[in-house]
Amino acid sequence: MARMLDSVGIDEMEVGTPAMGEEVCETIRQIVKLRLNSRICVWSRALEEDIEKGASTGAEAIHIAFPVSFRQLGAMGKDWTWVEQRLARIVEHAKKYFRYVSVGAQDASRCDLEQLFRFIDMADNLRVSRIRLADTVGLFTPLSLMSLLEQIRRIYPALPIDFHGHNDLGMATANALTAWQCGATDLSVTVNGLGERAGNAALEEVVMSLSQVVKVKKYETTGLFSLCSYVASISRRPIPDCKPVTGNLVFSHESGVHAKCTIKDPIAFQAFDGKLVGRESASNVFGKHSGKASVKHFLEERNLKISESQLSVLLTRIKVMAQENKRGVMPSEVVRVYQNVVKCV
């Protein structure tokens, strides 16, 4: 998986939490040995022993998470004084072992704004490599995130900002793209959006949004479908049919107008050509909304001849079959119905 991510052009991989044990540490070491182009990062709590455990893996970067909202501090038995006292000590300790030290404002979307800026100011004074704004429970909206990032950028124009978005309310990808457009330098994402609860911003959605909307051309997107399919397999989390970018149906067209136009121009009714992510350009499916053009094109591709009168009968039977079965009609079924029609009509 690490090799596949690297081939797509992912800049950094946060590959594990060393404090979870020696098995995790050994996995991280094996990834480090691959000498990929991606920066290899580990995740850590604000504890010296976690830092030292992370250093034993050979990773060049570390991310250290600090809860900043009163709600999470209280739940963890901490207070704001703990953050102020701990931040400087742990960052200086991490710098002894790592060239790249990122610190995270965990639960930033529920943090008092004045308190959040105090945290950012302390981290900036410590010359950390990056600040992560974590929307830990997915409460940012594109507008609220834009407002926050505009304020941060005015005060700290040179500070690298990472946005880490959760998808509890379905806004993770939109928020990630908004963060990028508002000056974030890094985006935390996961393949297929895997993560706690409703998951995180999906790598494939974010990469294609950057590619198609913002025109970022740094990624080798043709490897995305293979990557996502592989991760779905090893995680045993199948990709939903309507999942953006990688779902089975996202390049399929049934409506007569859509299907007819797609025959002439694959992106007439698509955001992009499926080939960009390693899939077919587009495909027509058959059901009660199908039109003659898509059925005729389907038959021509298979060198199957049909008259206009037979085509009308075939289309009617396809629509009836779709309604009776409450599903689309498979290509093999279309061929079978075609054979019956040409025999009888």
C-alpha positions as CSV (number, residue, x, y, z in Angstrom):
1,M,0.0,0.0,0.0
2,A,2.9,2.4,0.8
3,R,4.4,1.8,-2.6
4,M,1.0,2.4,-4.3
5,L,0.5,5.7,-2.4
6,D,4.0,6.8,-3.4
7,S,3.4,6.0,-7.0
8,V,0.3,8.3,-6.9
9,G,2.5,11.1,-5.7
10,I,1.5,11.4,-2.1
11,D,3.9,13.7,-0.3
12,E,3.7,12.3,3.2
13,M,2.4,9.1,4.9
14,E,1.5,9.0,8.6
15,V,2.1,5.3,8.9
16,G,1.4,4.4,12.5
17,T,1.5,5.1,16.2
18,P,4.7,3.6,17.7
19,A,3.3,3.6,21.2
20,M,0.9,0.8,20.1
21,G,3.7,-1.7,20.4
22,E,6.7,-3.3,18.8
23,E,4.8,-4.9,16.0
24,V,3.7,-1.5,14.8
25,C,7.2,-0.2,15.1
26,E,8.6,-3.0,13.0
27,T,6.0,-2.3,10.3
28,I,7.1,1.3,10.3
29,R,10.7,0.3,10.0
30,Q,9.9,-1.8,7.0
31,I,8.2,1.1,5.3
32,V,11.1,3.4,6.1
33,K,13.5,0.8,4.4
34,L,11.6,1.2,1.2
35,R,13.2,4.7,0.8
36,L,10.1,6.1,-0.9
37,N,9.8,9.7,-2.1
38,S,7.1,10.3,0.5
39,R,8.1,11.7,3.9
40,I,7.4,9.0,6.5
41,C,5.7,10.3,9.6
42,V,4.5,8.8,12.9
43,W,1.7,9.9,15.3
44,S,2.3,10.6,18.9
45,R,0.7,11.7,22.2
46,A,2.4,14.5,24.1
47,L,4.6,12.1,26.0
48,E,8.4,11.8,26.0
49,E,8.3,8.0,25.9
50,D,6.1,8.2,22.8
51,I,8.6,10.5,21.1
52,E,11.5,8.1,21.9
53,K,9.5,5.1,20.7
54,G,8.8,6.9,17.4
55,A,12.5,7.8,17.0
56,S,13.3,4.1,17.1
57,T,11.5,3.5,13.8
58,G,13.7,5.7,11.7
59,A,10.8,7.9,10.5
60,E,11.9,11.4,9.7
61,A,8.8,13.2,10.9
62,I,6.5,13.1,13.9
63,H,3.0,14.5,14.6
64,I,2.1,15.3,18.2
65,A,-1.5,15.8,19.1
66,F,-2.7,18.2,21.8
67,P,-6.4,18.5,22.8
68,V,-7.3,22.2,22.7
69,S,-11.1,22.3,23.4
70,F,-12.3,22.5,27.0
71,R,-14.5,19.5,26.3
72,Q,-11.7,17.2,25.3
73,L,-9.3,18.5,27.8
74,G,-11.9,17.8,30.5
75,A,-12.6,14.3,29.2
76,M,-8.9,13.6,29.3
77,G,-8.4,15.0,32.8
78,K,-6.3,17.9,31.5
79,D,-6.6,21.6,31.6
80,W,-5.2,24.6,29.6
81,T,-2.3,25.0,32.0
82,W,-1.2,21.5,31.1
83,V,-1.2,22.5,27.4
84,E,0.9,25.6,28.0
85,Q,3.4,23.7,30.2
86,R,3.6,20.6,28.0
87,L,3.8,22.1,24.5
88,A,7.3,23.7,24.8
89,R,8.8,20.8,26.6
90,I,7.5,18.1,24.2
91,V,8.4,20.0,21.1
92,E,11.9,20.6,22.2
93,H,12.2,17.0,23.1
94,A,10.9,15.9,19.7
95,K,13.4,18.2,17.9
96,K,16.2,16.1,19.4
97,Y,15.1,13.1,17.3
98,F,13.1,14.4,14.3
99,R,13.9,16.9,11.5
100,Y,10.2,17.5,11.0
101,V,7.9,18.2,14.0
102,S,4.2,18.8,13.4
103,V,1.8,19.7,16.2
104,G,-1.9,19.3,16.2
105,A,-4.8,21.4,17.6
106,Q,-7.1,18.5,18.3
107,D,-10.9,19.4,18.3
108,A,-10.1,22.8,16.8
109,S,-13.6,23.3,15.5
110,R,-14.9,23.3,19.1
111,C,-12.1,25.3,20.6
112,D,-12.6,28.8,21.9
113,L,-11.2,31.1,19.2
114,E,-8.9,33.1,21.5
115,Q,-7.6,29.9,23.1
116,L,-7.0,28.3,19.6
117,F,-4.9,31.4,18.6
118,R,-2.9,31.2,21.8
119,F,-2.0,27.6,20.9
120,I,-1.0,28.5,17.4
121,D,1.1,31.4,18.7
122,M,2.9,29.2,21.1
123,A,3.6,26.6,18.5
124,D,4.8,29.2,16.0
125,N,7.2,30.7,18.5
126,L,8.6,27.2,19.0
127,R,9.3,27.1,15.3
128,V,7.4,23.9,14.7
129,S,7.4,22.5,11.1
130,R,3.6,22.6,10.8
131,I,0.3,23.2,12.7
132,R,-2.5,20.7,12.1
133,L,-6.1,22.0,12.5
134,A,-8.1,18.9,13.4
135,D,-11.9,19.0,12.8
136,T,-12.1,16.0,15.1
137,V,-15.9,15.6,15.1
138,G,-16.6,17.1,11.7
139,L,-18.3,20.4,12.7
140,F,-16.6,22.8,10.4
141,T,-18.4,24.0,7.3
142,P,-16.6,25.4,4.3
143,L,-17.6,29.0,5.3
144,S,-16.6,28.7,8.9
145,L,-13.3,27.1,7.9
146,M,-12.6,29.7,5.3
147,S,-13.1,32.4,7.9
148,L,-10.7,30.8,10.4
149,L,-8.0,30.2,7.8
150,E,-8.2,33.7,6.5
151,Q,-7.6,35.0,10.1
152,I,-4.7,32.6,10.6
153,R,-3.1,33.5,7.3
154,R,-3.3,37.2,8.1
155,I,-1.4,36.7,11.4
156,Y,0.9,33.8,10.4
157,P,1.4,34.1,6.6
158,A,4.4,31.8,6.6
159,L,3.2,29.1,9.0
160,P,2.5,25.7,7.2
161,I,-1.1,24.6,8.0
162,D,-2.4,21.1,7.8
163,F,-6.2,20.5,7.7
164,H,-7.5,17.2,9.1
165,G,-11.2,16.7,8.5
166,H,-13.7,14.2,9.7
167,N,-16.9,13.3,7.8
168,D,-19.5,13.1,10.5
169,L,-21.8,15.5,8.6
170,G,-20.6,14.7,5.1
171,M,-18.4,17.8,4.6
172,A,-14.9,16.4,4.9
173,T,-13.9,16.5,1.2
174,A,-15.5,20.0,0.8
175,N,-13.8,21.3,3.8
176,A,-10.4,19.8,2.7
177,L,-10.7,21.5,-0.7
178,T,-11.8,24.8,1.0
179,A,-8.8,24.6,3.3
180,W,-6.4,24.2,0.3
181,Q,-8.0,27.1,-1.5
182,C,-7.7,29.2,1.6
183,G,-4.0,28.6,2.0
184,A,-3.5,25.3,3.8
185,T,-0.3,23.7,2.7
186,D,-1.2,20.1,3.7
187,L,-4.3,18.0,3.8
188,S,-4.8,14.9,6.0
189,V,-6.8,12.3,4.0
190,T,-7.4,8.5,4.1
191,V,-7.9,6.1,1.2
192,N,-11.6,5.4,0.7
193,G,-12.3,7.8,3.6
194,L,-11.5,5.1,6.2
195,G,-11.5,6.4,9.8
196,E,-13.3,6.8,13.0
197,R,-17.1,6.9,12.9
198,A,-18.0,8.4,9.4
199,G,-14.4,8.5,8.4
200,N,-12.1,11.2,7.1
201,A,-11.7,13.2,3.9
202,A,-11.2,10.6,1.2
203,L,-7.9,10.7,-0.6
204,E,-9.3,9.9,-4.0
205,E,-12.0,12.6,-3.7
206,V,-9.6,15.2,-2.6
207,V,-6.9,14.4,-5.2
208,M,-9.5,14.5,-8.0
209,S,-11.0,17.7,-6.7
210,L,-7.5,19.3,-6.6
211,S,-6.8,17.9,-10.1
212,Q,-10.1,18.9,-11.7
213,V,-11.2,22.0,-9.8
214,V,-8.0,23.7,-8.7
215,K,-5.9,22.3,-11.6
216,V,-3.2,20.8,-9.4
217,K,-1.2,18.6,-11.7
218,K,1.2,16.8,-9.4
219,Y,-0.6,13.5,-8.9
220,E,-0.5,10.3,-11.0
221,T,-4.2,9.8,-10.8
222,T,-4.4,6.7,-13.0
223,G,-3.3,4.6,-10.0
224,L,-6.2,5.7,-7.8
225,F,-8.7,3.0,-8.7
226,S,-6.2,0.2,-8.2
227,L,-5.2,1.7,-4.8
228,C,-8.7,2.2,-3.6
229,S,-9.7,-1.3,-4.7
230,Y,-6.7,-2.8,-2.9
231,V,-7.5,-1.0,0.3
232,A,-11.1,-2.0,0.1
233,S,-10.0,-5.6,-0.2
234,I,-7.5,-5.7,2.7
235,S,-9.7,-3.6,5.0
236,R,-12.8,-5.7,4.1
237,R,-14.7,-2.5,3.6
238,P,-16.4,-2.7,0.1
239,I,-16.6,0.5,-2.0
240,P,-20.3,1.6,-2.2
241,D,-21.7,1.6,-5.8
242,C,-22.3,5.3,-5.7
243,K,-19.0,6.3,-4.0
244,P,-17.5,9.3,-5.8
245,V,-14.6,8.5,-8.0
246,T,-14.4,4.8,-7.4
247,G,-18.0,3.5,-7.1
248,N,-19.2,1.0,-9.7
249,L,-21.9,3.3,-10.9
250,V,-20.2,6.7,-11.0
251,F,-19.3,6.5,-14.7
252,S,-22.6,4.8,-15.7
253,H,-25.5,6.4,-17.6
254,E,-29.0,5.1,-18.0
255,S,-31.1,8.2,-18.9
256,G,-31.7,8.3,-22.7
257,V,-30.3,11.9,-23.1
258,H,-27.3,11.2,-20.9
259,A,-26.5,7.9,-22.6
260,K,-26.8,9.3,-26.1
261,C,-24.5,12.3,-25.3
262,T,-22.0,10.0,-23.6
263,I,-21.6,8.0,-26.8
264,K,-20.3,11.2,-28.5
265,D,-18.5,12.8,-25.6
266,P,-17.7,10.7,-22.4
267,I,-17.6,13.8,-20.2
268,A,-20.8,15.4,-21.5
269,F,-22.4,14.3,-18.3
270,Q,-19.4,13.5,-16.1
271,A,-16.9,15.6,-14.2
272,F,-14.0,13.8,-15.8
273,D,-13.1,10.9,-18.0
274,G,-12.9,7.6,-16.0
275,K,-9.6,6.8,-17.6
276,L,-8.0,9.5,-15.4
277,V,-8.4,7.2,-12.4
278,G,-7.6,4.0,-14.2
279,R,-11.2,3.0,-15.2
280,E,-13.2,3.0,-18.4
281,S,-14.2,6.4,-19.8
282,A,-17.9,5.9,-19.3
283,S,-20.5,3.1,-19.7
284,N,-24.2,2.9,-20.4
285,V,-26.5,0.8,-18.3
286,F,-30.0,-0.3,-19.1
287,G,-33.3,0.2,-17.4
288,K,-36.6,2.0,-17.6
289,H,-34.9,5.3,-18.5
290,S,-32.9,4.0,-21.4
291,G,-33.2,5.3,-24.9
292,K,-32.8,3.8,-28.4
293,A,-29.3,5.4,-29.0
294,S,-27.6,3.6,-26.1
295,V,-29.2,0.2,-26.9
296,K,-28.2,0.6,-30.6
297,H,-24.7,1.6,-29.7
298,F,-24.4,-1.4,-27.3
299,L,-25.4,-3.8,-30.1
300,E,-23.2,-2.2,-32.7
301,E,-20.2,-2.7,-30.4
302,R,-20.9,-6.4,-30.5
303,N,-21.6,-6.5,-34.3
304,L,-25.3,-7.3,-33.6
305,K,-27.7,-6.0,-36.3
306,I,-31.2,-4.9,-35.6
307,S,-34.0,-3.1,-37.5
308,E,-35.8,0.0,-36.2
309,S,-39.0,-2.0,-35.5
310,Q,-37.0,-4.7,-33.6
311,L,-35.1,-2.0,-31.7
312,S,-38.4,-0.5,-30.4
313,V,-39.6,-3.9,-29.2
314,L,-36.2,-4.6,-27.6
315,L,-36.3,-1.3,-25.7
316,T,-39.8,-1.9,-24.5
317,R,-38.8,-5.3,-23.2
318,I,-35.7,-3.9,-21.4
319,K,-37.9,-1.3,-19.6
320,V,-40.5,-3.9,-18.6
321,M,-37.7,-6.2,-17.3
322,A,-36.2,-3.4,-15.3
323,Q,-39.5,-2.4,-13.7
324,E,-40.5,-6.0,-12.9
325,N,-37.1,-6.8,-11.3
326,K,-36.6,-3.4,-9.7
327,R,-33.0,-3.2,-10.9
328,G,-30.9,-2.5,-14.0
329,V,-30.7,-4.9,-16.9
330,M,-27.3,-6.6,-17.2
331,P,-25.5,-6.6,-20.6
332,S,-25.9,-10.4,-20.8
333,E,-29.6,-10.0,-20.3
334,V,-29.8,-7.4,-23.1
335,V,-28.1,-9.8,-25.4
336,R,-30.5,-12.7,-24.5
337,V,-33.6,-10.5,-25.0
338,Y,-32.1,-9.3,-28.3
339,Q,-31.8,-12.8,-29.5
340,N,-35.4,-13.5,-28.7
341,V,-36.6,-10.4,-30.4
342,V,-34.8,-10.9,-33.7
343,K,-36.2,-14.5,-33.8
344,C,-39.7,-13.4,-33.3
345,V,-40.0,-9.9,-34.8
